[in-house]
């Protein structure tokens, strides 16, 4: 229902095709936070547990099992989070708008972008393959 609500709000109130990039970017960040918190609520055993997890994510209080782990994960994987924040936004289409000088430059850009997409996909798949066993969330039900 939350996904439906946000799609409805975006389609009829935000209308990203008519807004400036800054408004669309702010809307995407808000949506990212809401969806993430929705996942926490959906996966928690109770609302009290969900509240503890959300507060612990912001450094307020602690949650059993993630006291020091949060800081360790942030310290070890900050580069991945930085890239994730960078690529949440349509970086490739932003650059492609400015590379319309000549056809050769645009072709080079398309080749480099395609190679980058393939490399990113394979890199992400390698993390899935090397990761620990993690069953699909609906198998818990």
MODELLER restraints for C-alpha pairs under 7 A, 6 or more apart:
rsr = mdl.restraints
at = mdl.atoms
rsr.add(forms.Gaussian(group=physical.xy_distance, feature=features.Distance(at['CA:16:A'], at['CA:24:A']), mean=5.73, stdev=0.5))
rsr.add(forms.Gaussian(group=physical.xy_distance, feature=features.Distance(at['CA:40:A'], at['CA:50:A']), mean=6.02, stdev=0.5))
rsr.add(forms.Gaussian(group=physical.xy_distance, feature=features.Distance(at['CA:41:A'], at['CA:47:A']), mean=6.67, stdev=0.5))
rsr.add(forms.Gaussian(group=physical.xy_distance, feature=features.Distance(at['CA:41:A'], at['CA:50:A']), mean=5.26, stdev=0.5))
rsr.add(forms.Gaussian(group=physical.xy_distance, feature=features.Distance(at['CA:44:A'], at['CA:50:A']), mean=5.47, stdev=0.5))
rsr.add(forms.Gaussian(group=physical.xy_distance, feature=features.Distance(at['CA:52:A'], at['CA:63:A']), mean=6.11, stdev=0.5))
rsr.add(forms.Gaussian(group=physical.xy_distance, feature=features.Distance(at['CA:53:A'], at['CA:63:A']), mean=6.02, stdev=0.5))
rsr.add(forms.Gaussian(group=physical.xy_distance, feature=features.Distance(at['CA:55:A'], at['CA:61:A']), mean=6.31, stdev=0.5))
rsr.add(forms.Gaussian(group=physical.xy_distance, feature=features.Distance(at['CA:56:A'], at['CA:62:A']), mean=4.99, stdev=0.5))
rsr.add(forms.Gaussian(group=physical.xy_distance, feature=features.Distance(at['CA:56:A'], at['CA:63:A']), mean=5.97, stdev=0.5))
rsr.add(forms.Gaussian(group=physical.xy_distance, feature=features.Distance(at['CA:99:A'], at['CA:105:A']), mean=6.77, stdev=0.5))
rsr.add(forms.Gaussian(group=physical.xy_distance, feature=features.Distance(at['CA:99:A'], at['CA:106:A']), mean=5.90, stdev=0.5))
rsr.add(forms.Gaussian(group=physical.xy_distance, feature=features.Distance(at['CA:100:A'], at['CA:106:A']), mean=6.20, stdev=0.5))
